[in-house]
Amino acid sequence: MTVHYPNGKQTNYQQVTNAPQSASKPNLSLYGKRGMSLEEEINDSNAYYLAKEIAVIHKKPTPIQLVKVDYPKRSAAVIKEAYFRRASTTDYNGVYRGYYLDFDAKETRNKTSFPLKNFHEHQINHLKACIKQGGICFAFLKFTTMDLIYLLPATKLFTYWDQQGDDGRKSIPLQNIEQDGFQIKYQLNPIIPYMSAVDKMIAELEK
């Protein structure tokens, strides 16, 4: 099945079998995905969820205003100048199990904490507004040098964000992220199986 993203990219997915892998032959499909950026990993996972009719999640297009476009030939256009029309909110949104999902994805090379400067106030305000409307909101935090990915519920992120002015906090310690978030371990398909963590967030919401 071919999945088309709003940005024009496409991903092909085929039926996944449960045939056991030989101990002497590593799973080449999984190893072939190493080196992907967090955005690519999430896009790949979302394509899988869409193909399997589990969820509909897409990356939000960046709002830009074109200023100058050259047409070297009639069948092609080259953007020479453009600017952001307004500050973007978060990276992804969509629907899962009847719930609206909205989340952002951030990466750091730090090994002991995640810098809060990676987030912006308008993004935090957007997530807070979505939660007030009953949305499921969170952030992916990836420690790239250690290949660790965590899903941190937005309500936990707000706690650390709001403490910046009180105690001078500039980052979230990794041990706190381990306690407050969900570690997402890589697998074959989807490469980031994050809906299991979202299921737990929904279960808490429905209590």
C-alpha positions as CSV (number, residue, x, y, z in Angstrom):
1,M,0.0,0.0,0.0
2,T,1.3,3.5,-0.9
3,V,0.6,6.2,1.6
4,H,0.8,9.8,0.4
5,Y,1.8,12.6,2.9
6,P,0.4,16.1,2.6
7,N,4.0,17.2,1.8
8,G,4.1,15.0,-1.2
9,K,6.2,12.2,0.2
10,Q,5.0,8.7,0.0
11,T,5.8,5.4,1.8
12,N,5.1,1.9,0.6
13,Y,3.8,-0.7,3.1
14,Q,3.3,-4.3,2.5
15,Q,1.8,-7.1,4.6
16,V,4.0,-7.9,7.5
17,T,4.4,-11.6,8.2
18,N,5.1,-13.2,11.6
19,A,7.6,-15.6,10.2
20,P,10.5,-16.1,12.7
21,Q,13.9,-14.6,11.8
22,S,17.0,-16.8,11.6
23,A,19.3,-16.2,14.6
24,S,22.2,-15.8,12.2
25,K,20.4,-13.3,10.0
26,P,19.4,-10.0,11.6
27,N,16.2,-8.3,10.5
28,L,17.5,-6.1,7.7
29,S,14.3,-4.1,7.5
30,L,14.7,-2.9,11.1
31,Y,18.5,-2.3,10.8
32,G,17.9,-0.3,7.5
33,K,15.9,2.3,9.4
34,R,18.8,3.3,11.6
35,G,20.1,6.8,11.2
36,M,16.6,8.3,10.5
37,S,15.8,11.6,12.1
38,L,13.0,11.7,14.7
39,E,10.7,13.3,12.2
40,E,11.3,10.6,9.6
41,E,10.7,7.9,12.3
42,I,7.4,9.5,13.3
43,N,6.3,9.9,9.7
44,D,7.2,6.3,9.0
45,S,5.2,5.2,12.0
46,N,2.2,7.4,11.1
47,A,2.2,5.9,7.6
48,Y,2.0,2.4,9.1
49,Y,-0.9,3.5,11.4
50,L,-2.7,5.0,8.5
51,A,-2.2,1.9,6.3
52,K,-3.5,-0.3,9.0
53,E,-6.5,2.0,9.6
54,I,-5.4,2.5,13.3
55,A,-5.0,6.3,13.3
56,V,-4.9,9.3,11.0
57,I,-1.9,11.5,12.0
58,H,-0.1,13.9,9.7
59,K,2.6,16.5,10.0
60,K,1.3,20.0,9.9
61,P,2.5,22.0,6.9
62,T,4.6,25.1,7.7
63,P,2.7,28.3,6.9
64,I,4.8,30.4,4.5
65,Q,4.2,33.5,2.4
66,L,5.8,33.4,-1.1
67,V,7.5,36.7,-2.1
68,K,9.5,35.8,-5.2
69,V,9.1,32.9,-7.5
70,D,11.1,32.3,-10.7
71,Y,9.9,30.2,-13.6
72,P,13.0,29.0,-15.5
73,K,10.6,26.9,-17.6
74,R,6.8,26.5,-17.7
75,S,6.8,23.1,-16.0
76,A,9.0,24.2,-13.0
77,A,9.0,27.0,-10.4
78,V,11.8,28.0,-8.1
79,I,11.1,29.8,-4.9
80,K,13.6,32.6,-4.4
81,E,12.2,34.4,-1.4
82,A,9.6,33.4,1.3
83,Y,8.9,34.1,4.9
84,F,6.9,32.5,7.7
85,R,3.4,34.0,7.9
86,R,3.1,33.2,11.6
87,A,4.8,31.1,14.2
88,S,3.9,27.5,13.8
89,T,2.3,25.6,16.6
90,T,3.2,21.9,17.0
91,D,4.5,19.4,14.5
92,Y,1.6,16.8,14.3
93,N,-2.1,16.3,14.8
94,G,-4.8,13.9,14.0
95,V,-7.4,11.4,15.3
96,Y,-7.1,8.2,17.2
97,R,-10.0,6.2,18.8
98,G,-12.2,9.3,18.5
99,Y,-9.7,11.5,20.3
100,Y,-7.9,14.5,18.8
101,L,-4.1,14.2,19.1
102,D,-1.7,17.1,19.0
103,F,2.0,16.7,19.7
104,D,5.5,18.0,19.0
105,A,8.8,16.3,18.4
106,K,12.2,17.5,19.8
107,E,15.7,16.1,19.8
108,T,18.8,16.8,21.9
109,R,22.4,15.6,22.0
110,N,22.4,16.0,25.8
111,K,22.7,12.9,27.8
112,T,21.4,13.9,31.2
113,S,18.6,16.4,30.6
114,F,16.4,17.9,27.9
115,P,16.7,21.7,27.4
116,L,13.4,23.6,27.8
117,K,14.7,26.1,25.3
118,N,13.7,23.6,22.6
119,F,10.1,24.6,23.2
120,H,8.5,28.0,22.6
121,E,5.8,29.7,24.6
122,H,3.3,29.8,21.7
123,Q,3.7,26.0,21.4
124,I,3.0,25.5,25.1
125,N,0.0,27.8,24.9
126,H,-1.3,25.9,21.9
127,L,-1.0,22.5,23.8
128,K,-2.8,24.0,26.8
129,A,-5.6,25.2,24.6
130,C,-6.0,21.8,23.0
131,I,-6.1,20.0,26.4
132,K,-8.9,22.3,27.5
133,Q,-10.9,21.0,24.6
134,G,-10.3,17.4,25.6
135,G,-7.4,16.7,23.3
136,I,-4.6,14.2,24.0
137,C,-1.3,16.2,23.9
138,F,2.3,15.2,24.4
139,A,5.8,15.7,23.2
140,F,8.4,13.2,21.8
141,L,11.8,13.8,23.4
142,K,14.7,12.0,21.7
143,F,18.2,11.7,23.1
144,T,19.9,11.2,19.8
145,T,23.4,10.0,21.1
146,M,21.7,7.3,23.1
147,D,18.9,6.4,20.7
148,L,16.3,6.9,23.5
149,I,12.8,8.2,22.8
150,Y,10.3,9.2,25.4
151,L,6.7,10.3,25.1
152,L,6.1,13.0,27.7
153,P,2.4,14.0,28.4
154,A,1.9,17.7,27.9
155,T,0.6,18.2,31.4
156,K,3.9,17.0,32.8
157,L,5.8,19.3,30.3
158,F,3.7,22.2,31.6
159,T,4.9,21.6,35.2
160,Y,8.5,21.9,34.2
161,W,7.9,24.8,31.9
162,D,6.0,26.8,34.5
163,Q,8.8,26.3,37.1
164,Q,11.3,28.1,35.0
165,G,10.6,31.5,36.6
166,D,10.5,30.0,40.1
167,D,13.6,28.0,40.4
168,G,15.6,28.9,37.3
169,R,15.0,25.5,35.7
170,K,16.4,25.4,32.2
171,S,16.0,21.7,31.5
172,I,14.2,18.5,32.4
173,P,16.5,15.8,34.0
174,L,16.5,12.5,32.2
175,Q,15.5,10.7,35.4
176,N,12.4,12.9,35.7
177,I,11.5,12.1,32.1
178,E,11.9,8.4,32.8
179,Q,9.5,8.8,35.8
180,D,6.9,11.0,34.2
181,G,7.0,9.8,30.6
182,F,6.8,6.6,28.6
183,Q,9.9,5.1,26.9
184,I,9.1,4.1,23.3
185,K,11.3,1.2,22.2
186,Y,12.1,0.7,18.6
187,Q,10.5,-2.2,16.7
188,L,9.9,-3.3,13.1
189,N,6.4,-1.9,12.3
190,P,5.7,0.7,13.3
191,I,9.3,1.7,14.1
192,I,8.0,3.9,17.0
193,P,4.9,2.1,18.5
194,Y,3.7,5.1,20.4
195,M,0.0,4.3,20.4
196,S,0.5,2.0,23.3
197,A,1.5,5.0,25.4
198,V,-1.4,7.0,24.1
199,D,-3.7,4.2,25.1
200,K,-2.5,4.6,28.7
201,M,-3.1,8.3,28.5
202,I,-6.6,7.7,27.3
203,A,-7.2,5.2,30.1
204,E,-6.2,7.8,32.7
205,L,-8.5,10.4,31.1
206,E,-11.5,8.0,31.1
207,K,-11.1,7.0,34.8
